[in-house]
């Protein structure tokens, strides 16, 4: 275990400090209690991979606003684009008139997605909204109603998208849910205790049984899948499983929807994670790092599918807001100019190298997985039983925060530490953050 040396972290008060505690107290008095709060700090400003709270404490951010900040906090090019746009046009609504930023971003999206042939894009305000638009469009195009989703999936918190989401904590008390949603097993090899090939066969056999016992494949409008599950624990879908889903959709006239809200925009080392499987979706949904923290979602797909929705049936007042669109256009340029796709691969390789040592030393670290710089550490009580260890995981996150590093949990059982550092993080910042994580892991695993 390395000694924790702090060069970028700067803690000047206890964590949380008095000003943070005061703001959190006001939040608890005036903000709906159902809004989850992962940390007790109140943020004042941020730049790159560094966040400073209202007490003057500076932290290294290893989660990037829940995966929204591939280009980092307040990238100068994003700030400049938003400021310039704000001085010209803040809002018009694409339902009222057209404007350059919406059209230009749609053009960029249509050529960026890994879908051959002409594409079209619909812009909204969030990933959940974009997923819901994709479902509506798929139903309009196919004339069918059934939707297949997967165990461990997370697609949003609107009523429709929590119907697709697979976690009781997000869903309880909000039913009844959207009808005609059918859930299939997800190839989570570590939890099944199988190698990847065996897990694919096991889960595909269940898919085939579903087609006889649960849902008529002829009535399936869409299959919705995250190429790397996000909230489910950063589990990559095996390429063979994606290929079989593509064949299923082709055979039965269903739409394959790739939810790349968390995995998209360079996080995995390619612009979109599904590219690494060589499989083309019919619709691809993106948000989060698309616009560097400005609310935006995009639904992009084959033109004939996207045009199936009836006039007036899709879109909303704020969808594709000019400020968000210019932020997204800046993100495209930053990813290319700063070679951040390559950087994601470098970050991922470095984290894996260090995590291999941790996994060798600590039986509590059951699995290390993901793609590129989108990685998770799954904590278990022991490797033989693979029993999830969410309480130990929470202690680790709390210790990390006390030492100046922001982390978050993930996983169906809440026992995974997610790593989504901004791709602009420097090598020094990354190692300083990983040193703190390492200290917390070893302290909890070897009390």
Secondary structure, DSSP 8 states (H G I E B T S, - for coil): ------SS-B--S-SS-HHHHHHHHHHHHHS-TTS--S-S--EEEEEBTEEEETTS-EEEESSHHHHT-TT-BT-HHHHHHHHHHHTT-S---TTT---HHHHHHHHHHHHHSS--S-EEEEEESSHHHHHHHHHHHHHHHHS--EEEEETT----SSHHHHHH---HHHHTTS-S--SSEEEE----HHHHTS-HHHHHHHHHHHHHHHHHHT--GGGEEEEEE-SEETTTTSEE--HHHHHHHHHHHHHHT-EEEEE-TTTTTTTTSSSSGGGGGT---SEEEE-GGGGTTS--EEEEEEHHHHTTS-TTSS--TTTT-HHHHHHHHHHHHHHHHTTHHHHHHHHHHHHHHHHHHHHHH-TTEEEEEEETTEEEEEEBS-TTT--B-HHHHHHHHHHHHHTTEE-EEESTTS-EEEE---TT--HHHHHHHHHHHHHHHHHHHT-
